[in-house]
Amino acid sequence: MFHFERTIVIQTWIRSVLHKIVDYKAQHHNLLDEAAAMLELASLPNDIVIKNIIPFLELPSYTFED
Protein backbone atom coordinates (compact mmCIF):
# COMPACT_ATOMS: atom_id res chain seq x y z
CA MET A 1 0.00 0.00 0.00
CA PHE A 2 1.40 3.38 -0.97
CA HIS A 3 1.85 6.18 1.53
CA PHE A 4 -0.95 8.19 -0.12
CA GLU A 5 -3.40 5.27 0.16
CA ARG A 6 -2.61 4.80 3.85
CA THR A 7 -3.13 8.52 4.41
CA ILE A 8 -6.56 8.35 2.78
CA VAL A 9 -7.52 5.30 4.87
CA ILE A 10 -6.41 6.99 8.09
CA GLN A 11 -8.20 10.25 7.25
CA THR A 12 -11.39 8.33 6.46
CA TRP A 13 -11.14 6.44 9.75
CA ILE A 14 -10.57 9.66 11.73
CA ARG A 15 -13.58 11.31 10.07
CA SER A 16 -15.75 8.32 10.92
CA VAL A 17 -14.62 8.43 14.56
CA LEU A 18 -15.29 12.17 14.77
CA HIS A 19 -18.73 11.66 13.21
CA LYS A 20 -19.51 9.02 15.84
CA ILE A 21 -18.38 11.37 18.62
CA VAL A 22 -20.71 14.08 17.34
CA ASP A 23 -23.58 11.56 17.14
CA TYR A 24 -22.91 10.24 20.65
CA LYS A 25 -22.71 13.77 22.00
CA ALA A 26 -26.11 14.57 20.44
CA GLN A 27 -27.56 11.41 21.99
CA HIS A 28 -26.08 12.40 25.35
CA HIS A 29 -27.65 15.86 25.06
CA ASN A 30 -31.07 14.32 24.35
CA LEU A 31 -30.72 12.05 27.38
CA LEU A 32 -29.61 15.02 29.46
CA ASP A 33 -32.72 16.97 28.45
CA GLU A 34 -34.88 13.99 29.35
CA ALA A 35 -33.16 13.57 32.73
CA ALA A 36 -33.56 17.28 33.47
CA ALA A 37 -37.27 17.04 32.76
CA MET A 38 -37.54 14.06 35.10
CA LEU A 39 -35.71 15.98 37.83
CA GLU A 40 -38.11 18.88 37.44
CA LEU A 41 -41.02 16.47 37.72
CA ALA A 42 -39.49 15.13 40.92
CA SER A 43 -40.31 18.51 42.49
CA LEU A 44 -36.72 19.62 42.89
CA PRO A 45 -36.53 23.39 42.90
CA ASN A 46 -35.61 24.58 39.41
CA ASP A 47 -32.68 26.71 40.63
CA ILE A 48 -31.05 23.63 42.24
CA VAL A 49 -31.38 21.63 39.01
CA ILE A 50 -30.03 24.41 36.81
CA LYS A 51 -27.18 25.57 39.06
CA ASN A 52 -25.93 22.26 40.45
CA ILE A 53 -27.07 19.23 38.53
CA ILE A 54 -27.13 20.21 34.84
CA PRO A 55 -23.55 21.59 34.72
CA PHE A 56 -22.28 18.39 36.33
CA LEU A 57 -23.91 16.23 33.64
CA GLU A 58 -22.99 18.26 30.56
CA LEU A 59 -20.14 17.23 28.30
CA PRO A 60 -17.34 19.68 27.55
CA SER A 61 -17.93 21.67 24.37
CA TYR A 62 -15.16 20.42 22.11
CA THR A 63 -15.33 21.25 18.43
CA PHE A 64 -14.09 18.90 15.76
CA GLU A 65 -13.08 19.96 12.30
CA ASP A 66 -13.28 17.93 9.09
Predicted model as a PDB file, atoms N, CA, C, CB and O in Angstrom, pLDDT in the B-factor column:
MODEL        1                                                                  
ATOM      1  N   MET A   1       0.848  -1.173   0.000  1.00 60.00           N  
ATOM      2  CA  MET A   1       0.000   0.000   0.000  1.00 60.00           C  
ATOM      3  C   MET A   1       0.892   1.234   0.000  1.00 60.00           C  
ATOM      4  CB  MET A   1      -0.964  -0.001   1.220  1.00 60.00           C  
ATOM      5  O   MET A   1       1.824   1.335   0.798  1.00 60.00           O  
ATOM      6  N   PHE A   2       0.608   2.155  -0.882  1.00 79.00           N  
ATOM      7  CA  PHE A   2       1.399   3.378  -0.973  1.00 79.00           C  
ATOM      8  C   PHE A   2       1.085   4.299   0.198  1.00 79.00           C  
ATOM      9  CB  PHE A   2       1.136   4.099  -2.306  1.00 79.00           C  
ATOM     10  O   PHE A   2       0.046   4.179   0.848  1.00 79.00           O  
ATOM     11  N   HIS A   3       2.004   5.217   0.447  1.00 82.00           N  
ATOM     12  CA  HIS A   3       1.845   6.179   1.534  1.00 82.00           C  
ATOM     13  C   HIS A   3       0.554   6.973   1.366  1.00 82.00           C  
ATOM     14  CB  HIS A   3       3.050   7.129   1.590  1.00 82.00           C  
ATOM     15  O   HIS A   3      -0.170   7.192   2.338  1.00 82.00           O  
ATOM     16  N   PHE A   4       0.263   7.404   0.146  1.00 85.00           N  
ATOM     17  CA  PHE A   4      -0.949   8.191  -0.121  1.00 85.00           C  
ATOM     18  C   PHE A   4      -2.205   7.391   0.221  1.00 85.00           C  
ATOM     19  CB  PHE A   4      -0.990   8.634  -1.598  1.00 85.00           C  
ATOM     20  O   PHE A   4      -3.143   7.938   0.801  1.00 85.00           O  
ATOM     21  N   GLU A   5      -2.236   6.118  -0.128  1.00 91.00           N  
ATOM     22  CA  GLU A   5      -3.396   5.274   0.159  1.00 91.00           C  
ATOM     23  C   GLU A   5      -3.595   5.114   1.667  1.00 91.00           C  
ATOM     24  CB  GLU A   5      -3.233   3.894  -0.504  1.00 91.00           C  
ATOM     25  O   GLU A   5      -4.722   5.167   2.160  1.00 91.00           O  
ATOM     26  N   ARG A   6      -2.499   4.918   2.392  1.00 91.00           N  
ATOM     27  CA  ARG A   6      -2.608   4.803   3.850  1.00 91.00           C  
ATOM     28  C   ARG A   6      -3.132   6.100   4.459  1.00 91.00           C  
ATOM     29  CB  ARG A   6      -1.245   4.443   4.467  1.00 91.00           C  
ATOM     30  O   ARG A   6      -3.935   6.078   5.392  1.00 91.00           O  
ATOM     31  N   THR A   7      -2.674   7.223   3.926  1.00 92.00           N  
ATOM     32  CA  THR A   7      -3.130   8.521   4.412  1.00 92.00           C  
ATOM     33  C   THR A   7      -4.637   8.657   4.226  1.00 92.00           C  
ATOM     34  CB  THR A   7      -2.395   9.662   3.683  1.00 92.00           C  
ATOM     35  O   THR A   7      -5.343   9.107   5.130  1.00 92.00           O  
ATOM     36  N   ILE A   8      -5.124   8.267   3.058  1.00 93.00           N  
ATOM     37  CA  ILE A   8      -6.563   8.346   2.777  1.00 93.00           C  
ATOM     38  C   ILE A   8      -7.339   7.441   3.723  1.00 93.00           C  
ATOM     39  CB  ILE A   8      -6.856   7.960   1.310  1.00 93.00           C  
ATOM     40  O   ILE A   8      -8.386   7.840   4.233  1.00 93.00           O  
ATOM     41  N   VAL A   9      -6.850   6.238   3.966  1.00 93.00           N  
ATOM     42  CA  VAL A   9      -7.522   5.300   4.869  1.00 93.00           C  
ATOM     43  C   VAL A   9      -7.570   5.863   6.283  1.00 93.00           C  
ATOM     44  CB  VAL A   9      -6.807   3.934   4.864  1.00 93.00           C  
ATOM     45  O   VAL A   9      -8.603   5.787   6.948  1.00 93.00           O  
ATOM     46  N   ILE A  10      -6.463   6.424   6.740  1.00 93.00           N  
ATOM     47  CA  ILE A  10      -6.406   6.993   8.091  1.00 93.00           C  
ATOM     48  C   ILE A  10      -7.329   8.204   8.207  1.00 93.00           C  
ATOM     49  CB  ILE A  10      -4.961   7.390   8.449  1.00 93.00           C  
ATOM     50  O   ILE A  10      -8.044   8.339   9.200  1.00 93.00           O  
ATOM     51  N   GLN A  11      -7.322   9.072   7.223  1.00 93.00           N  
ATOM     52  CA  GLN A  11      -8.205  10.250   7.250  1.00 93.00           C  
ATOM     53  C   GLN A  11      -9.675   9.832   7.265  1.00 93.00           C  
ATOM     54  CB  GLN A  11      -7.928  11.160   6.034  1.00 93.00           C  
ATOM     55  O   GLN A  11     -10.486  10.423   7.978  1.00 93.00           O  
ATOM     56  N   THR A  12     -10.010   8.825   6.484  1.00 95.00           N  
ATOM     57  CA  THR A  12     -11.390   8.326   6.458  1.00 95.00           C  
ATOM     58  C   THR A  12     -11.774   7.762   7.810  1.00 95.00           C  
ATOM     59  CB  THR A  12     -11.566   7.255   5.369  1.00 95.00           C  
ATOM     60  O   THR A  12     -12.885   7.991   8.287  1.00 95.00           O  
ATOM     61  N   TRP A  13     -10.865   7.025   8.432  1.00 95.00           N  
ATOM     62  CA  TRP A  13     -11.136   6.445   9.749  1.00 95.00           C  
ATOM     63  C   TRP A  13     -11.327   7.552  10.790  1.00 95.00           C  
ATOM     64  CB  TRP A  13      -9.986   5.499  10.173  1.00 95.00           C  
ATOM     65  O   TRP A  13     -12.250   7.484  11.603  1.00 95.00           O  
ATOM     66  N   ILE A  14     -10.471   8.557  10.769  1.00 94.00           N  
ATOM     67  CA  ILE A  14     -10.569   9.661  11.728  1.00 94.00           C  
ATOM     68  C   ILE A  14     -11.896  10.396  11.548  1.00 94.00           C  
ATOM     69  CB  ILE A  14      -9.381  10.642  11.558  1.00 94.00           C  
ATOM     70  O   ILE A  14     -12.551  10.739  12.533  1.00 94.00           O  
ATOM     71  N   ARG A  15     -12.295  10.639  10.309  1.00 93.00           N  
ATOM     72  CA  ARG A  15     -13.580  11.313  10.065  1.00 93.00           C  
ATOM     73  C   ARG A  15     -14.742  10.477  10.603  1.00 93.00           C  
ATOM     74  CB  ARG A  15     -13.774  11.581   8.554  1.00 93.00           C  
ATOM     75  O   ARG A  15     -15.691  11.017  11.172  1.00 93.00           O  
ATOM     76  N   SER A  16     -14.663   9.158  10.419  1.00 94.00           N  
ATOM     77  CA  SER A  16     -15.755   8.318  10.919  1.00 94.00           C  
ATOM     78  C   SER A  16     -15.805   8.348  12.444  1.00 94.00           C  
ATOM     79  CB  SER A  16     -15.591   6.869  10.424  1.00 94.00           C  
ATOM     80  O   SER A  16     -16.892   8.364  13.022  1.00 94.00           O  
ATOM     81  N   VAL A  17     -14.657   8.357  13.098  1.00 93.00           N  
ATOM     82  CA  VAL A  17     -14.616   8.434  14.563  1.00 93.00           C  
ATOM     83  C   VAL A  17     -15.184   9.768  15.036  1.00 93.00           C  
ATOM     84  CB  VAL A  17     -13.169   8.251  15.082  1.00 93.00           C  
ATOM     85  O   VAL A  17     -15.977   9.807  15.977  1.00 93.00           O  
ATOM     86  N   LEU A  18     -14.781  10.857  14.392  1.00 91.00           N  
ATOM     87  CA  LEU A  18     -15.290  12.171  14.773  1.00 91.00           C  
ATOM     88  C   LEU A  18     -16.800  12.265  14.550  1.00 91.00           C  
ATOM     89  CB  LEU A  18     -14.570  13.269  13.983  1.00 91.00           C  
ATOM     90  O   LEU A  18     -17.510  12.876  15.348  1.00 91.00           O  
ATOM     91  N   HIS A  19     -17.284  11.665  13.473  1.00 92.00           N  
ATOM     92  CA  HIS A  19     -18.728  11.656  13.213  1.00 92.00           C  
ATOM     93  C   HIS A  19     -19.464  10.903  14.321  1.00 92.00           C  
ATOM     94  CB  HIS A  19     -19.031  11.014  11.837  1.00 92.00           C  
ATOM     95  O   HIS A  19     -20.524  11.334  14.774  1.00 92.00           O  
ATOM     96  N   LYS A  20     -18.898   9.783  14.750  1.00 92.00           N  
ATOM     97  CA  LYS A  20     -19.509   9.016  15.843  1.00 92.00           C  
ATOM     98  C   LYS A  20     -19.510   9.823  17.139  1.00 92.00           C  
ATOM     99  CB  LYS A  20     -18.763   7.682  16.050  1.00 92.00           C  
ATOM    100  O   LYS A  20     -20.484   9.782  17.891  1.00 92.00           O  
ATOM    101  N   ILE A  21     -18.440  10.546  17.406  1.00 90.00           N  
ATOM    102  CA  ILE A  21     -18.379  11.365  18.616  1.00 90.00           C  
ATOM    103  C   ILE A  21     -19.484  12.421  18.594  1.00 90.00           C  
ATOM    104  CB  ILE A  21     -16.990  12.039  18.750  1.00 90.00           C  
ATOM    105  O   ILE A  21     -20.162  12.637  19.599  1.00 90.00           O  
ATOM    106  N   VAL A  22     -19.662  13.068  17.460  1.00 89.00           N  
ATOM    107  CA  VAL A  22     -20.713  14.082  17.338  1.00 89.00           C  
ATOM    108  C   VAL A  22     -22.084  13.443  17.552  1.00 89.00           C  
ATOM    109  CB  VAL A  22     -20.650  14.773  15.952  1.00 89.00           C  
ATOM    110  O   VAL A  22     -22.932  14.008  18.243  1.00 89.00           O  
ATOM    111  N   ASP A  23     -22.302  12.260  16.957  1.00 91.00           N  
ATOM    112  CA  ASP A  23     -23.582  11.561  17.140  1.00 91.00           C  
ATOM    113  C   ASP A  23     -23.803  11.183  18.601  1.00 91.00           C  
ATOM    114  CB  ASP A  23     -23.633  10.303  16.262  1.00 91.00           C  
ATOM    115  O   ASP A  23     -24.894  11.384  19.135  1.00 91.00           O  
ATOM    116  N   TYR A  24     -22.779  10.638  19.249  1.00 91.00           N  
ATOM    117  CA  TYR A  24     -22.911  10.240  20.648  1.00 91.00           C  
ATOM    118  C   TYR A  24     -23.154  11.449  21.548  1.00 91.00           C  
ATOM    119  CB  TYR A  24     -21.661   9.490  21.106  1.00 91.00           C  
ATOM    120  O   TYR A  24     -23.908  11.370  22.518  1.00 91.00           O  
ATOM    121  N   LYS A  25     -22.510  12.564  21.217  1.00 88.00           N  
ATOM    122  CA  LYS A  25     -22.715  13.768  22.005  1.00 88.00           C  
ATOM    123  C   LYS A  25     -24.153  14.265  21.859  1.00 88.00           C  
ATOM    124  CB  LYS A  25     -21.724  14.859  21.582  1.00 88.00           C  
ATOM    125  O   LYS A  25     -24.747  14.728  22.832  1.00 88.00           O  
ATOM    126  N   ALA A  26     -24.714  14.174  20.656  1.00 89.00           N  
ATOM    127  CA  ALA A  26     -26.106  14.571  20.439  1.00 89.00           C  
ATOM    128  C   ALA A  26     -27.046  13.648  21.218  1.00 89.00           C  
ATOM    129  CB  ALA A  26     -26.451  14.544  18.927  1.00 89.00           C  
ATOM    130  O   ALA A  26     -28.023  14.111  21.807  1.00 89.00           O  
ATOM    131  N   GLN A  27     -26.754  12.355  21.221  1.00 91.00           N  
ATOM    132  CA  GLN A  27     -27.565  11.414  21.992  1.00 91.00           C  
ATOM    133  C   GLN A  27     -27.476  11.737  23.483  1.00 91.00           C  
ATOM    134  CB  GLN A  27     -27.110   9.960  21.727  1.00 91.00           C  
ATOM    135  O   GLN A  27     -28.479  11.698  24.195  1.00 91.00           O  
ATOM    136  N   HIS A  28     -26.276  12.054  23.944  1.00 87.00           N  
ATOM    137  CA  HIS A  28     -26.081  12.403  25.353  1.00 87.00           C  
ATOM    138  C   HIS A  28     -26.899  13.649  25.703  1.00 87.00           C  
ATOM    139  CB  HIS A  28     -24.577  12.639  25.657  1.00 87.00           C  
ATOM    140  O   HIS A  28     -27.522  13.713  26.763  1.00 87.00           O  
ATOM    141  N   HIS A  29     -26.892  14.631  24.810  1.00 85.00           N  
ATOM    142  CA  HIS A  29     -27.646  15.860  25.057  1.00 85.00           C  
ATOM    143  C   HIS A  29     -29.142  15.561  25.163  1.00 85.00           C  
ATOM    144  CB  HIS A  29     -27.384  16.888  23.937  1.00 85.00           C  
ATOM    145  O   HIS A  29     -29.828  16.111  26.024  1.00 85.00           O  
ATOM    146  N   ASN A  30     -29.644  14.692  24.289  1.00 88.00           N  
ATOM    147  CA  ASN A  30     -31.066  14.321  24.349  1.00 88.00           C  
ATOM    148  C   ASN A  30     -31.384  13.626  25.676  1.00 88.00           C  
ATOM    149  CB  ASN A  30     -31.439  13.398  23.158  1.00 88.00           C  
ATOM    150  O   ASN A  30     -32.408  13.906  26.300  1.00 88.00           O  
ATOM    151  N   LEU A  31     -30.505  12.726  26.097  1.00 87.00           N  
ATOM    152  CA  LEU A  31     -30.718  12.046  27.378  1.00 87.00           C  
ATOM    153  C   LEU A  31     -30.633  13.030  28.545  1.00 87.00           C  
ATOM    154  CB  LEU A  31     -29.687  10.920  27.563  1.00 87.00           C  
ATOM    155  O   LEU A  31     -31.365  12.902  29.527  1.00 87.00           O  
ATOM    156  N   LEU A  32     -29.750  13.996  28.433  1.00 83.00           N  
ATOM    157  CA  LEU A  32     -29.606  15.015  29.457  1.00 83.00           C  
ATOM    158  C   LEU A  32     -30.885  15.850  29.576  1.00 83.00           C  
ATOM    159  CB  LEU A  32     -28.407  15.916  29.146  1.00 83.00           C  
ATOM    160  O   LEU A  32     -31.337  16.145  30.683  1.00 83.00           O  
ATOM    161  N   ASP A  33     -31.462  16.226  28.435  1.00 84.00           N  
ATOM    162  CA  ASP A  33     -32.721  16.969  28.455  1.00 84.00           C  
ATOM    163  C   ASP A  33     -33.827  16.140  29.113  1.00 84.00           C  
ATOM    164  CB  ASP A  33     -33.134  17.368  27.024  1.00 84.00           C  
ATOM    165  O   ASP A  33     -34.610  16.655  29.911  1.00 84.00           O  
ATOM    166  N   GLU A  34     -33.878  14.868  28.771  1.00 85.00           N  
ATOM    167  CA  GLU A  34     -34.885  13.986  29.354  1.00 85.00           C  
ATOM    168  C   GLU A  34     -34.694  13.850  30.868  1.00 85.00           C  
ATOM    169  CB  GLU A  34     -34.827  12.605  28.687  1.00 85.00           C  
ATOM    170  O   GLU A  34     -35.664  13.884  31.626  1.00 85.00           O  
ATOM    171  N   ALA A  35     -33.450  13.696  31.300  1.00 82.00           N  
ATOM    172  CA  ALA A  35     -33.160  13.572  32.726  1.00 82.00           C  
ATOM    173  C   ALA A  35     -33.509  14.864  33.465  1.00 82.00           C  
ATOM    174  CB  ALA A  35     -31.679  13.217  32.943  1.00 82.00           C  
ATOM    175  O   ALA A  35     -34.025  14.822  34.582  1.00 82.00           O  
ATOM    176  N   ALA A  36     -33.230  16.005  32.848  1.00 77.00           N  
ATOM    177  CA  ALA A  36     -33.560  17.284  33.474  1.00 77.00           C  
ATOM    178  C   ALA A  36     -35.071  17.424  33.651  1.00 77.00           C  
ATOM    179  CB  ALA A  36     -33.011  18.453  32.633  1.00 77.00           C  
ATOM    180  O   ALA A  36     -35.545  17.920  34.673  1.00 77.00           O  
ATOM    181  N   ALA A  37     -35.811  16.983  32.651  1.00 80.00           N  
ATOM    182  CA  ALA A  37     -37.270  17.042  32.757  1.00 80.00           C  
ATOM    183  C   ALA A  37     -37.758  16.142  33.887  1.00 80.00           C  
ATOM    184  CB  ALA A  37     -37.929  16.632  31.422  1.00 80.00           C  
ATOM    185  O   ALA A  37     -38.680  16.504  34.619  1.00 80.00           O  
ATOM    186  N   MET A  38     -37.145  14.974  34.030  1.00 78.00           N  
ATOM    187  CA  MET A  38     -37.536  14.062  35.103  1.00 78.00           C  
ATOM    188  C   MET A  38     -37.206  14.653  36.470  1.00 78.00           C  
ATOM    189  CB  MET A  38     -36.841  12.706  34.933  1.00 78.00           C  
ATOM    190  O   MET A  38     -37.971  14.487  37.421  1.00 78.00           O  
ATOM    191  N   LEU A  39     -36.074  15.339  36.572  1.00 72.00           N  
ATOM    192  CA  LEU A  39     -35.715  15.978  37.834  1.00 72.00           C  
ATOM    193  C   LEU A  39     -36.697  17.085  38.188  1.00 72.00           C  
ATOM    194  CB  LEU A  39     -34.297  16.539  37.762  1.00 72.00           C  
ATOM    195  O   LEU A  39     -37.059  17.258  39.351  1.00 72.00           O  
ATOM    196  N   GLU A  40     -37.122  17.827  37.181  1.00 71.00           N  
ATOM    197  CA  GLU A  40     -38.108  18.884  37.439  1.00 71.00           C  
ATOM    198  C   GLU A  40     -39.425  18.281  37.898  1.00 71.00           C  
ATOM    199  CB  GLU A  40     -38.329  19.745  36.181  1.00 71.00           C  
ATOM    200  O   GLU A  40     -40.101  18.837  38.763  1.00 71.00           O  
ATOM    201  N   LEU A  41     -39.790  17.138  37.316  1.00 68.00           N  
ATOM    202  CA  LEU A  41     -41.022  16.474  37.722  1.00 68.00           C  
ATOM    203  C   LEU A  41     -40.921  15.900  39.135  1.00 68.00           C  
ATOM    204  CB  LEU A  41     -41.365  15.370  36.737  1.00 68.00           C  
ATOM    205  O   LEU A  41     -41.933  15.674  39.799  1.00 68.00           O  
ATOM    206  N   ALA A  42     -39.700  15.670  39.579  1.00 71.00           N  
ATOM    207  CA  ALA A  42     -39.490  15.127  40.920  1.00 71.00           C  
ATOM    208  C   ALA A  42     -39.604  16.221  41.982  1.00 71.00           C  
ATOM    209  CB  ALA A  42     -38.117  14.445  41.010  1.00 71.00           C  
ATOM    210  O   ALA A  42     -39.272  15.997  43.146  1.00 71.00           O  
ATOM    211  N   SER A  43     -40.058  17.366  41.593  1.00 67.00           N  
ATOM    212  CA  SER A  43     -40.307  18.506  42.487  1.00 67.00           C  
ATOM    213  C   SER A  43     -39.046  19.094  43.103  1.00 67.00           C  
ATOM    214  CB  SER A  43     -41.233  18.089  43.586  1.00 67.00           C  
ATOM    215  O   SER A  43     -39.100  19.705  44.170  1.00 67.00           O  
ATOM    216  N   LEU A  44     -37.912  18.913  42.435  1.00 64.00           N  
ATOM    217  CA  LEU A  44     -36.718  19.622  42.889  1.00 64.00           C  
ATOM    218  C   LEU A  44     -36.862  21.076  42.458  1.00 64.00           C  
ATOM    219  CB  LEU A  44     -35.400  18.976  42.308  1.00 64.00           C  
ATOM    220  O   LEU A  44     -37.333  21.356  41.355  1.00 64.00           O  
ATOM    221  N   PRO A  45     -36.467  21.982  43.305  1.00 65.00           N  
ATOM    222  CA  PRO A  45     -36.525  23.389  42.901  1.00 65.00           C  
ATOM    223  C   PRO A  45     -35.695  23.618  41.634  1.00 65.00           C  
ATOM    224  CB  PRO A  45     -36.022  24.304  44.045  1.00 65.00           C  
ATOM    225  O   PRO A  45     -34.577  23.116  41.511  1.00 65.00           O  
ATOM    226  N   ASN A  46     -36.252  24.375  40.707  1.00 64.00           N  
ATOM    227  CA  ASN A  46     -35.607  24.583  39.410  1.00 64.00           C  
ATOM    228  C   ASN A  46     -34.214  25.182  39.542  1.00 64.00           C  
ATOM    229  CB  ASN A  46     -36.463  25.480  38.546  1.00 64.00           C  
ATOM    230  O   ASN A  46     -33.325  24.812  38.775  1.00 64.00           O  
ATOM    231  N   ASP A  47     -33.991  26.090  40.482  1.00 67.00           N  
ATOM    232  CA  ASP A  47     -32.676  26.706  40.631  1.00 67.00           C  
ATOM    233  C   ASP A  47     -31.626  25.679  41.059  1.00 67.00           C  
ATOM    234  CB  ASP A  47     -32.739  27.847  41.648  1.00 67.00           C  
ATOM    235  O   ASP A  47     -30.465  25.802  40.669  1.00 67.00           O  
ATOM    236  N   ILE A  48     -31.999  24.679  41.844  1.00 65.00           N  
ATOM    237  CA  ILE A  48     -31.052  23.627  42.238  1.00 65.00           C  
ATOM    238  C   ILE A  48     -30.663  22.796  41.030  1.00 65.00           C  
ATOM    239  CB  ILE A  48     -31.655  22.723  43.336  1.00 65.00           C  
ATOM    240  O   ILE A  48     -29.488  22.484  40.839  1.00 65.00           O  
ATOM    241  N   VAL A  49     -31.647  22.435  40.212  1.00 63.00           N  
ATOM    242  CA  VAL A  49     -31.378  21.631  39.014  1.00 63.00           C  
ATOM    243  C   VAL A  49     -30.456  22.383  38.061  1.00 63.00           C  
ATOM    244  CB  VAL A  49     -32.696  21.263  38.299  1.00 63.00           C  
ATOM    245  O   VAL A  49     -29.466  21.830  37.582  1.00 63.00           O  
ATOM    246  N   ILE A  50     -30.782  23.642  37.788  1.00 68.00           N  
ATOM    247  CA  ILE A  50     -30.029  24.413  36.807  1.00 68.00           C  
ATOM    248  C   ILE A  50     -28.622  24.746  37.307  1.00 68.00           C  
ATOM    249  CB  ILE A  50     -30.776  25.696  36.466  1.00 68.00           C  
ATOM    250  O   ILE A  50     -27.664  24.647  36.539  1.00 68.00           O  
ATOM    251  N   LYS A  51     -28.478  25.131  38.557  1.00 71.00           N  
ATOM    252  CA  LYS A  51     -27.176  25.571  39.065  1.00 71.00           C  
ATOM    253  C   LYS A  51     -26.244  24.420  39.435  1.00 71.00           C  
ATOM    254  CB  LYS A  51     -27.374  26.448  40.265  1.00 71.00           C  
ATOM    255  O   LYS A  51     -25.028  24.549  39.298  1.00 71.00           O  
ATOM    256  N   ASN A  52     -26.789  23.303  39.898  1.00 69.00           N  
ATOM    257  CA  ASN A  52     -25.926  22.264  40.448  1.00 69.00           C  
ATOM    258  C   ASN A  52     -25.897  20.960  39.662  1.00 69.00           C  
ATOM    259  CB  ASN A  52     -26.345  21.974  41.823  1.00 69.00           C  
ATOM    260  O   ASN A  52     -24.843  20.334  39.546  1.00 69.00           O  
ATOM    261  N   ILE A  53     -27.011  20.552  39.135  1.00 69.00           N  
ATOM    262  CA  ILE A  53     -27.070  19.227  38.526  1.00 69.00           C  
ATOM    263  C   ILE A  53     -26.735  19.263  37.036  1.00 69.00           C  
ATOM    264  CB  ILE A  53     -28.447  18.624  38.728  1.00 69.00           C  
ATOM    265  O   ILE A  53     -25.915  18.471  36.573  1.00 69.00           O  
ATOM    266  N   ILE A  54     -27.345  20.155  36.292  1.00 69.00           N  
ATOM    267  CA  ILE A  54     -27.134  20.213  34.842  1.00 69.00           C  
ATOM    268  C   ILE A  54     -25.662  20.448  34.485  1.00 69.00           C  
ATOM    269  CB  ILE A  54     -27.997  21.320  34.232  1.00 69.00           C  
ATOM    270  O   ILE A  54     -25.147  19.724  33.633  1.00 69.00           O  
ATOM    271  N   PRO A  55     -24.958  21.407  35.078  1.00 72.00           N  
ATOM    272  CA  PRO A  55     -23.551  21.593  34.716  1.00 72.00           C  
ATOM    273  C   PRO A  55     -22.689  20.362  34.988  1.00 72.00           C  
ATOM    274  CB  PRO A  55     -22.987  22.770  35.466  1.00 72.00           C  
ATOM    275  O   PRO A  55     -21.720  20.113  34.271  1.00 72.00           O  
ATOM    276  N   PHE A  56     -23.029  19.604  36.001  1.00 69.00           N  
ATOM    277  CA  PHE A  56     -22.275  18.395  36.328  1.00 69.00           C  
ATOM    278  C   PHE A  56     -22.443  17.331  35.245  1.00 69.00           C  
ATOM    279  CB  PHE A  56     -22.723  17.839  37.685  1.00 69.00           C  
ATOM    280  O   PHE A  56     -21.512  16.571  34.980  1.00 69.00           O  
ATOM    281  N   LEU A  57     -23.611  17.268  34.619  1.00 70.00           N  
ATOM    282  CA  LEU A  57     -23.910  16.233  33.642  1.00 70.00           C  
ATOM    283  C   LEU A  57     -23.511  16.580  32.219  1.00 70.00           C  
ATOM    284  CB  LEU A  57     -25.352  15.933  33.677  1.00 70.00           C  
ATOM    285  O   LEU A  57     -23.399  15.686  31.380  1.00 70.00           O  
ATOM    286  N   GLU A  58     -23.296  17.851  31.927  1.00 70.00           N  
ATOM    287  CA  GLU A  58     -22.995  18.259  30.560  1.00 70.00           C  
ATOM    288  C   GLU A  58     -21.587  17.855  30.152  1.00 70.00           C  
ATOM    289  CB  GLU A  58     -23.166  19.760  30.410  1.00 70.00           C  
ATOM    290  O   GLU A  58     -20.663  17.826  30.965  1.00 70.00           O  
ATOM    291  N   LEU A  59     -21.453  17.542  28.862  1.00 67.00           N  
ATOM    292  CA  LEU A  59     -20.140  17.229  28.299  1.00 67.00           C  
ATOM    293  C   LEU A  59     -19.406  18.515  27.952  1.00 67.00           C  
ATOM    294  CB  LEU A  59     -20.276  16.331  27.051  1.00 67.00           C  
ATOM    295  O   LEU A  59     -20.042  19.533  27.677  1.00 67.00           O  
ATOM    296  N   PRO A  60     -18.083  18.485  27.960  1.00 66.00           N  
ATOM    297  CA  PRO A  60     -17.344  19.676  27.548  1.00 66.00           C  
ATOM    298  C   PRO A  60     -17.656  19.998  26.092  1.00 66.00           C  
ATOM    299  CB  PRO A  60     -15.820  19.477  27.747  1.00 66.00           C  
ATOM    300  O   PRO A  60     -17.975  19.100  25.313  1.00 66.00           O  
ATOM    301  N   SER A  61     -17.567  21.254  25.724  1.00 66.00           N  
ATOM    302  CA  SER A  61     -17.932  21.670  24.369  1.00 66.00           C  
ATOM    303  C   SER A  61     -16.699  21.698  23.475  1.00 66.00           C  
ATOM    304  CB  SER A  61     -18.611  23.054  24.387  1.00 66.00           C  
ATOM    305  O   SER A  61     -16.157  22.763  23.179  1.00 66.00           O  
ATOM    306  N   TYR A  62     -16.266  20.524  23.052  1.00 62.00           N  
ATOM    307  CA  TYR A  62     -15.163  20.419  22.109  1.00 62.00           C  
ATOM    308  C   TYR A  62     -15.715  20.586  20.708  1.00 62.00           C  
ATOM    309  CB  TYR A  62     -14.416  19.066  22.257  1.00 62.00           C  
ATOM    310  O   TYR A  62     -16.851  20.199  20.432  1.00 62.00           O  
ATOM    311  N   THR A  63     -14.925  21.154  19.830  1.00 59.00           N  
ATOM    312  CA  THR A  63     -15.329  21.247  18.430  1.00 59.00           C  
ATOM    313  C   THR A  63     -14.366  20.400  17.615  1.00 59.00           C  
ATOM    314  CB  THR A  63     -15.344  22.735  17.929  1.00 59.00           C  
ATOM    315  O   THR A  63     -13.167  20.358  17.891  1.00 59.00           O  
ATOM    316  N   PHE A  64     -14.895  19.743  16.631  1.00 57.00           N  
ATOM    317  CA  PHE A  64     -14.095  18.897  15.760  1.00 57.00           C  
ATOM    318  C   PHE A  64     -14.218  19.415  14.339  1.00 57.00           C  
ATOM    319  CB  PHE A  64     -14.538  17.410  15.852  1.00 57.00           C  
ATOM    320  O   PHE A  64     -15.309  19.749  13.877  1.00 57.00           O  
ATOM    321  N   GLU A  65     -13.110  19.477  13.669  1.00 54.00           N  
ATOM    322  CA  GLU A  65     -13.078  19.961  12.296  1.00 54.00           C  
ATOM    323  C   GLU A  65     -12.936  18.786  11.352  1.00 54.00           C  
ATOM    324  CB  GLU A  65     -11.930  20.967  12.088  1.00 54.00           C  
ATOM    325  O   GLU A  65     -12.394  17.740  11.712  1.00 54.00           O  
ATOM    326  N   ASP A  66     -13.437  18.973  10.126  1.00 48.00           N  
ATOM    327  CA  ASP A  66     -13.279  17.933   9.087  1.00 48.00           C  
ATOM    328  C   ASP A  66     -11.856  17.825   8.646  1.00 48.00           C  
ATOM    329  CB  ASP A  66     -14.160  18.220   7.884  1.00 48.00           C  
ATOM    330  O   ASP A  66     -11.538  17.006   7.783  1.00 48.00           O  
TER     331      ASP A  66                                                      
ENDMDL                                                                          
END                                                                             
